[in-house]
Amino acid sequence: MSKVVLITGCSTGIGRDLAIRLSESGYAVVATARNPETLINLEAALKLPLDVTQTDSVRSAVECTLQLLGRINGLVNNAGYAIRGAIEETSERQVQEMFDTNVFGVMRLVRAVVPPMREQKAGCIINVSSIAGKRSTPANGAYSASKFALEALSDALRLELAPFGIKVVVIEPGSIRTHFMTTAIAHTPEQALSANSPYRMLYRQSELFAEGMQRHQSGPEAVSRVIQQVIETDKPKARYLVAIPLSGRLILYLGDSFWDYALRRMFPSSAVASHE
Ligand SMILES: NC(=O)c1ccc[n+]([C@@H]2O[C@H](COP(=O)([O-])OP(=O)(O)OC[C@H]3O[C@@H](n4cnc5c(N)ncnc54)[C@H](OP(=O)(O)O)[C@@H]3O)[C@@H](O)[C@H]2O)c1
């Protein structure tokens, strides 16, 4: 019997690549997207509308999967996006909306799939976090906060669900070539686009930094390959860093002063702005 894996956010990027990979490997994939038209050309056992910010949408996708396929062996909480901007210039509404997807969306899915997984006495929940869930950088603080929150809730969940045979794993990708950056740019707060923004130099530096990162991006298959390995491992680790070069991994272990020093070198514009 093939394993049933439900994936959120399959319209593009990592979710779509994963849906294709797992379907080709014989899994019964439940590919979901908030706009089901984006799934038309995708091969999957089941294609369902699912907006992670809507409790009813989550419930009906899970119920429909159980009715038609009888079980859910794996859940991949992949749907998510970033907003860019200095904390001061990021609106409360934008941050709340992002948390509604990146954090509360995951909790909605967890509440819906854990009861059937507990009955099965087995299951695997994979939460797609980010390197930003380990370290926060200027103009990316709100997104980082959402991924830090996801890391924290995953750590608690891993221990809460272990007695029921349900595994919880966090995936922490570096920079991946998807629609992610385009969506992040589209979510840049209005104030940040103003020529009068006190952070304009930081934003310029941050754009240059992102452009530099884009030249070294991995494709989404780097992440979906690791997710497949996790699904197929009996004893997965708690978290997996993906597509992060050795230098990037080492920097994670720096103390705060060294980290700030490295960041000031990466984003010297914030210092320039303060001396104008
Ligand atoms: N790309 C990177 O560099 C990178 C690095 C680290 C972590 N990540 C994480 O990887 C995950 C996937 O991102 P990606 O890189 O594949 O970007 P992407 O191509 O922009 O895909 C994001 C997916 O999330 C979906 N989504 C957003 N809000 C949703 C909602 N309310 N309900 C259901 N689906 C929703 C999008 O659907 P629509 O098409 O409807 O918007 C899209 O399918 C995200 O959690 C992201 O934070 C990405």
The ligand as a Gaussian input file, in Angstrom:
#p B3LYP/6-31G(d) Opt

LIG

0 1
 N       13.045000      29.644000      -1.681000
 C       13.818000      29.864000      -0.629000
 O       14.905000      30.467000      -0.759000
 C       13.411000      29.334000       0.717000
 C       14.413000      29.264000       1.714000
 C       14.061000      28.792000       2.974000
 C       12.761000      28.384000       3.233000
 N       11.806000      28.469000       2.256000
 C       10.443000      28.031000       2.601000
 O       10.031000      27.050000       1.665000
 C        8.600000      27.017000       1.608000
 C        8.167000      26.972000       0.152000
 O        8.561000      28.166000      -0.490000
 P        9.121000      28.196000      -1.988000
 O       10.539000      28.574000      -1.931000
 O        8.737000      26.969000      -2.704000
 O        8.341000      29.478000      -2.540000
 P        7.121000      29.617000      -3.553000
 O        7.492000      29.077000      -4.891000
 O        6.709000      31.046000      -3.464000
 O        5.980000      28.674000      -2.936000
 C        5.251000      29.042000      -1.791000
 C        3.986000      28.230000      -1.772000
 O        3.239000      28.563000      -0.589000
 C        1.900000      28.742000      -0.989000
 N        1.099000      29.516000      -0.062000
 C        1.299000      30.780000       0.392000
 N        0.285000      31.132000       1.202000
 C       -0.565000      30.069000       1.253000
 C       -1.787000      29.810000       1.911000
 N       -2.388000      30.727000       2.696000
 N       -2.381000      28.597000       1.748000
 C       -1.803000      27.646000       0.970000
 N       -0.667000      27.849000       0.292000
 C       -0.050000      29.044000       0.443000
 C        2.011000      29.425000      -2.343000
 O        0.756000      29.394000      -3.004000
 P        0.261000      30.586000      -4.005000
 O        0.858000      30.254000      -5.341000
 O       -1.221000      30.475000      -3.955000
 O        0.785000      31.867000      -3.433000
 C        3.077000      28.536000      -2.960000
 O        2.507000      27.340000      -3.422000
 C        8.122000      28.249000       2.376000
 O        7.666000      27.851000       3.646000
 C        9.384000      29.110000       2.518000
 O        9.341000      29.910000       3.669000
 C       12.113000      28.935000       1.006000

